[in-house]
Amino acid sequence: MAGPEQVRRWAGQRSVGPVRSRYGKAAGCEPMCTSSQPTVLRFAWLGRVSTRDMQDPTLSLPRQLGSSQRSLPEGGLIVAHFYDVESGRMDLDARGSGRAHEQFDIPIPRDGGIQDLLAEAERPDRRFDYVICESIERTARHMYYGTTIEHRLERAGVRLLAADEPFQLTTVDGRKPKTATQLLTRRVKQSISEFYVVDMLEKSWDGYATHTEAGYNIGKACYGYRARHVPHPVPAKRAKGAKKTFLDVDPAQAPAVRKAYHWRITERLGYQAIADRLNLDPSSYPPPVPVDPKRAVGRWTYSNVRDILTNPKYTGHMVWNRSGRKSRGNRANPIGEWIWTTKPVHEALVTLEDWLQAQDVSGHRFGSRSTGNNTNVKHPQTKRSYLLRTYLFCGDCGRRMNGKTRRGHAYYVCAPKKGYVPEGHPAAGSFWIREDAIVDKLNEFLSAHIFGTYRRSLLGDAARELGAAAQREREQRIDALRREINDTVRMIKNVVRSFALFEKPTKELVGEINDERSELHERKSQLEVQLAQIEEENQQAVNPDLLDALPVGEVRVEELPEDVARRLFEALRLEVRYQKRANQIKCTATLVGPAVSAVRQAARGAVILPFDRSKRIDQRKHEKEEDVMSDISPVPILVVPSAGFEPATPASGGQCSIP
């Protein structure tokens, strides 16, 4: 009678699958094969080192390979080696493409990375049947990516094994190898590994945040400051020479920072234009030196200026987490995620208000250049430049209009893409307008309302109704608040001095003194808030006297060199909006106190002084072609806020509006 062993021997001699015909190969049948165990078990080894800075791949990877080889079963042989030097927290799609391993002399032949392993596992001619690693967290630090790798290998018929987990490959009494306990152990280890990483990241984040709030700098001191090292507060680290860093102003570099912000705010220059000006005087404005001095170019560049004008540390606050170096590929984080100190911790080179104004300029200048056409740009739209680029907007959708050339004439077009056309947008989503027609109306606006003899009389009702009494009242209120704050500070000092007059003060006396001192401090804080509010109101108040600081004359922007005209436009904060339906141009200029000097300087090369108005008007009528915009009427508006400017005029603050 046949027993189990005899059946097994018989099955080992038979083909696996459907019964095959002796006359030929049946459809869908494979060649004859046996189920006998192969003499060699083919393994692929998978290794990974997190970072090249904190670990040594030349030691870690051979150690991982040795651990995997020692756990191989009898007949097991590693036939392929796949490893990477990268973080296990990266997205799986981004894994395996790095070249950090090429920086080391790793004594292990490399057949590829994780992506090469997965690709070969899914091929029918793969060289291995199993994949082994030292520990399951070597596959990934995220459980999701680890199980994804495991699932892809299992779907291809390849088992993923770990050297520190018990595993069995052969069957016993017809039973499959037990995997339940192995699966539980693996998932627990993956959970612990991910928890450990996340926990360390949270603690590291909190540590860096506390480090920042204490005023310590991270990394190299930014341009304009120099590092002041102090001993590390932890004795063990202090004994090893570890130090922490504060920022002190560098007197040789600080003027360049202040000048860059001044040009950015007052003239709204671009990064490259500021760099060109700084390069004119390298002795007064020494160019930055990178961390690696060999990479220094010896001059100011676009990126140097950009880094300065976007760095909030110049406000005196210490700021961290401005970019995600690992999590976001060194891209900038949203400003809401930045870690700021609650108050300044080092000397400021610019005020917080100036820094915010510099950031606002970036939104205005997005996609625009300060100078003429850039011949290095190969885009066809940069073959010529347009005088009003950056300053002309569509009055219906608010988009900046693009310059175009047709039949030798310059045009500006508003052509939003399909799906972005606002409801009611004219001309089925796009329309064109001639540049010379806009320039004529712009000349009228500048010559009459900005540099004209009767500009004060053209101010709107709001400006004319401004009373000098209201301005004097605000200034008197500011002086009164400042005196009251000084008196409060003096009272606080007197309270502290009075405490020293008592040899044995009682608890009741100490309590009363503390209460009085707290009340005085609260009163001082309230007064400071009131002072800040009224100073802000004073800065935004209407002040038509600022116009008196500008010269009187006529402007013909089409006759000016482009750089001169653009300097004037930037100093005036010019905005021109064209409304197609009303066939109307709305010009807006903003004159701020600190920019008055820039406007006067730009006007020297732009304003015709003196001029014969009647003669020039007759000449323009003779030279002018048919007016393509005869129905267009300019609606000039001049908003003139001041921020501390003191020209040779009676007023020093406020704003002026011309309807």
Secondary structure as UniProt FT lines:
FT   HELIX           4..12
FT   TURN            22..23
FT   TURN            27..28
FT   STRAND          41..49
FT   TURN            52..54
FT   HELIX           57..70
FT   TURN            74..75
FT   STRAND          76..85
FT   TURN            88..89
FT   HELIX           92..94
FT   TURN            95..96
FT   HELIX           100..103
FT   HELIX           114..121
FT   TURN            124..125
FT   STRAND          130..133
FT   HELIX           136..138
FT   HELIX           143..155
FT   TURN            156..157
FT   STRAND          159..162
FT   TURN            163..164
FT   TURN            173..174
FT   HELIX           180..213
FT   TURN            214..215
FT   TURN            223..224
FT   STRAND          225..231
FT   HELIX           235..239
FT   TURN            240..241
FT   STRAND          243..249
FT   TURN            251..253
FT   HELIX           254..266
FT   HELIX           271..279
FT   TURN            282..284
FT   HELIX           293..295
FT   HELIX           302..309
FT   HELIX           312..315
FT   STRAND          319..320
FT   STRAND          323..324
FT   TURN            325..327
FT   TURN            329..330
FT   STRAND          331..332
FT   HELIX           335..337
FT   STRAND          339..340
FT   HELIX           352..365
FT   TURN            366..367
FT   TURN            375..376
FT   HELIX           380..382
FT   TURN            387..391
FT   STRAND          392..394
FT   TURN            395..397
FT   STRAND          402..406
FT   TURN            407..408
FT   STRAND          409..414
FT   TURN            418..419
FT   TURN            423..424
FT   HELIX           427..429
FT   STRAND          431..434
FT   HELIX           435..445
FT   HELIX           446..450
FT   TURN            453..458
FT   HELIX           461..464
FT   HELIX           468..499
FT   TURN            500..501
FT   HELIX           507..540
FT   HELIX           544..549
FT   STRAND          554..555
FT   HELIX           557..559
FT   HELIX           562..571
FT   TURN            572..573
FT   STRAND          575..579
FT   TURN            580..583
FT   STRAND          584..590
FT   HELIX           593..595
FT   HELIX           596..604
FT   TURN            605..606
FT   STRAND          607..608
FT   HELIX           613..623
FT   TURN            628..631
FT   STRAND          637..639
FT   STRAND          657..658
//
